[in-house]
Amino acid sequence: MLIRPWTPVASQWIVIPRDDIDTDQIIPARFLTTTRRDGLGTHAFHDWRYRADGSTDPAFPLNRPEARGARILVAGHNFGCGSSREHAVWALLGAGIGAVVSTGFADIFRGNALGNGLLPVQVASTVVESLMNPARFAPDALLAIDLETQALTLPDGSSVRFPVPPFARHCLLNGVDELEFLLGAEGDIDAFELARVPPGSLSAR
């Protein structure tokens, strides 16, 4: 699977001010009938996003006019807890979200996100709290995320750093997943094996 190289983002942001948003809330289990990574964006937060009659709920943050084109989601602590479904990441990406800002992520969700091109940005609670009310900022205020420098730049121009494992960062910046990385290193692996095993050895096959 080829993921897009991660480039700097400057965007308005969507706020879902809840802790413990689990993967069943991100995409309910009844939509897990596909192994395709595309087409799940309309089901992101389905049971919060739509009313019982199927109409959209205009009060839900993802449905508000200011959310159009926003690529950053700001949410409460322990985002992505629950089951290990990779579909949760695919649904967020399909909804146009490229990064989630929170004070903490469930470990499996974080791994799924990094492996599929969704950036989990973990920052201090003071930073998240300051972003929970976008109305306090100018209507055109933007958040900026630069993976190269691992920096989140706030609307006031100040920046905070966020952690990303070096290998995941490399893969995201270069638009490769783990398998593609290994396939790309096949020549180096072969050279290492040839140098390690003496010529004529029975183990050199």
C-alpha positions as CSV (number, residue, x, y, z in Angstrom):
1,M,0.0,0.0,0.0
2,L,1.4,3.3,-1.0
3,I,0.7,6.2,1.3
4,R,1.1,9.8,0.3
5,P,4.2,11.5,1.5
6,W,3.3,13.7,4.5
7,T,3.7,17.4,3.8
8,P,3.2,20.4,6.1
9,V,-0.4,21.3,6.7
10,A,-2.0,24.6,7.6
11,S,-5.7,24.2,8.3
12,Q,-8.7,25.2,10.3
13,W,-9.6,22.5,12.8
14,I,-12.6,20.5,14.0
15,V,-13.2,20.0,17.7
16,I,-14.8,17.0,19.3
17,P,-14.5,17.8,23.0
18,R,-14.9,14.3,24.4
19,D,-12.4,11.9,26.1
20,D,-12.2,8.2,25.4
21,I,-13.6,8.4,21.8
22,D,-13.3,4.7,20.9
23,T,-13.0,3.1,17.5
24,D,-16.7,2.0,17.4
25,Q,-17.7,5.6,17.7
26,I,-15.2,6.6,15.0
27,I,-16.7,3.9,12.7
28,P,-19.4,1.5,14.0
29,A,-18.9,-2.2,13.6
30,R,-21.7,-2.6,11.0
31,F,-19.5,-0.8,8.5
32,L,-16.6,-3.2,8.8
33,T,-17.7,-5.4,5.9
34,T,-15.0,-4.2,3.5
35,T,-11.3,-4.6,3.3
36,R,-11.0,-1.6,1.0
37,R,-9.4,1.5,2.5
38,D,-11.4,4.0,0.5
39,G,-15.1,4.9,0.7
40,L,-15.4,4.9,4.5
41,G,-15.3,8.7,5.0
42,T,-19.0,9.1,4.9
43,H,-19.3,6.7,7.9
44,A,-16.8,8.5,10.1
45,F,-18.6,9.2,13.5
46,H,-21.7,7.9,11.8
47,D,-23.9,7.6,14.9
48,W,-23.1,11.1,16.0
49,R,-23.0,12.6,12.6
50,Y,-26.4,11.4,11.4
51,R,-29.9,11.4,13.0
52,A,-32.0,8.3,13.3
53,D,-33.8,9.1,10.0
54,G,-30.5,9.3,8.2
55,S,-30.3,13.1,7.9
56,T,-27.2,14.9,8.9
57,D,-27.1,16.5,12.4
58,P,-26.0,20.1,11.7
59,A,-24.9,20.5,15.4
60,F,-22.2,17.8,15.0
61,P,-18.8,19.4,14.5
62,L,-18.0,17.5,11.3
63,N,-21.2,18.8,9.7
64,R,-20.7,22.5,10.5
65,P,-19.9,24.9,7.6
66,E,-16.6,25.9,9.2
67,A,-15.5,22.2,9.1
68,R,-15.4,22.1,5.3
69,G,-11.8,21.6,4.2
70,A,-10.5,21.3,7.7
71,R,-7.8,18.6,7.9
72,I,-7.0,18.6,11.6
73,L,-9.2,17.1,14.4
74,V,-8.7,18.2,18.0
75,A,-10.2,15.7,20.5
76,G,-10.1,14.7,24.1
77,H,-7.8,12.3,25.9
78,N,-7.3,8.6,25.0
79,F,-8.5,9.0,21.5
80,G,-8.9,5.7,19.5
81,C,-9.4,3.4,22.4
82,G,-11.4,0.2,22.0
83,S,-11.0,-2.4,19.3
84,S,-8.0,-2.6,17.0
85,R,-10.0,-2.0,13.8
86,E,-7.8,-0.3,11.1
87,H,-11.1,1.0,9.5
88,A,-11.2,3.8,12.1
89,V,-8.1,5.3,10.6
90,W,-9.3,4.7,7.1
91,A,-12.6,6.5,7.9
92,L,-10.8,9.5,9.3
93,L,-8.6,9.8,6.3
94,G,-11.6,9.4,4.0
95,A,-13.3,12.2,5.8
96,G,-10.4,14.5,5.0
97,I,-8.6,14.3,8.4
98,G,-4.9,14.2,8.1
99,A,-3.9,14.7,11.7
100,V,-5.5,14.3,15.2
101,V,-4.4,16.4,18.1
102,S,-4.9,15.0,21.6
103,T,-3.3,14.6,24.9
104,G,-3.1,10.9,24.5
105,F,-3.9,8.0,22.0
106,A,-4.6,4.4,22.4
107,D,-1.4,2.4,21.5
108,I,-3.0,0.2,18.8
109,F,-4.8,3.2,17.2
110,R,-1.5,5.2,17.2
111,G,0.3,2.3,15.4
112,N,-2.6,2.0,12.8
113,A,-2.5,5.7,12.2
114,L,1.2,6.0,11.7
115,G,1.1,2.9,9.4
116,N,-1.6,4.5,7.2
117,G,-0.6,8.1,6.9
118,L,-2.7,9.7,9.7
119,L,-0.6,11.7,12.1
120,P,-1.3,11.5,15.8
121,V,-0.1,14.7,17.4
122,Q,0.2,14.3,21.2
123,V,0.6,17.5,23.1
124,A,0.1,18.9,26.6
125,S,-3.4,19.3,28.0
126,T,-2.9,23.1,28.1
127,V,-2.5,23.2,24.3
128,V,-5.5,21.0,23.7
129,E,-7.7,23.1,26.1
130,S,-6.7,26.3,24.3
131,L,-7.9,24.8,21.0
132,M,-11.2,23.4,22.3
133,N,-13.0,26.7,21.6
134,P,-12.2,27.8,18.1
135,A,-14.6,30.7,18.4
136,R,-12.1,32.6,20.6
137,F,-9.8,32.8,17.6
138,A,-10.2,34.8,14.4
139,P,-12.5,33.1,11.8
140,D,-9.5,32.5,9.5
141,A,-7.2,31.2,12.3
142,L,-5.1,28.2,11.3
143,L,-3.2,25.4,12.9
144,A,0.0,24.3,11.2
145,I,1.7,20.9,11.5
146,D,5.2,20.2,10.2
147,L,6.3,16.6,10.5
148,E,9.8,17.3,9.4
149,T,10.4,19.5,12.5
150,Q,7.7,17.7,14.6
151,A,6.1,21.1,15.4
152,L,2.5,22.2,15.9
153,T,2.2,25.9,15.4
154,L,-0.8,27.6,17.2
155,P,-2.8,30.5,15.8
156,D,-0.8,32.9,18.0
157,G,2.4,31.9,16.3
158,S,3.8,29.9,19.1
159,S,5.0,26.3,18.5
160,V,5.1,23.1,20.5
161,R,6.9,19.9,19.6
162,F,5.3,16.5,19.5
163,P,6.8,13.0,19.5
164,V,6.9,10.6,16.5
165,P,9.0,7.4,16.4
166,P,11.9,8.0,13.9
167,F,11.0,5.0,11.7
168,A,7.4,6.0,11.4
169,R,8.5,9.6,10.7
170,H,10.7,8.4,7.9
171,C,8.0,6.3,6.4
172,L,5.4,9.1,6.5
173,L,7.7,11.7,5.0
174,N,8.7,9.4,2.2
175,G,5.2,7.9,1.6
176,V,6.0,4.3,2.2
177,D,4.6,1.7,4.6
178,E,6.7,-0.9,6.4
179,L,6.5,-3.5,3.7
180,E,7.5,-1.0,1.0
181,F,10.4,0.1,3.2
182,L,11.6,-3.5,3.5
183,L,11.3,-4.2,-0.2
184,G,13.2,-1.0,-0.9
185,A,16.0,-2.3,1.3
186,E,16.2,-5.7,-0.4
187,G,19.6,-4.9,-2.0
188,D,21.1,-3.8,1.3
189,I,19.7,-6.9,3.0
190,D,21.2,-9.2,0.3
191,A,24.6,-7.4,0.5
192,F,24.6,-7.8,4.3
193,E,23.8,-11.5,4.1
194,L,26.5,-12.1,1.5
195,A,29.1,-10.3,3.6
196,R,28.0,-12.2,6.8
197,V,28.1,-15.7,5.4
198,P,31.5,-17.2,4.2
199,P,31.5,-18.3,0.5
200,G,30.7,-22.0,0.1
201,S,29.0,-22.2,3.5
202,L,26.0,-24.5,3.6
203,S,23.9,-21.8,5.2
204,A,24.5,-19.4,2.2
205,R,21.4,-20.2,0.1
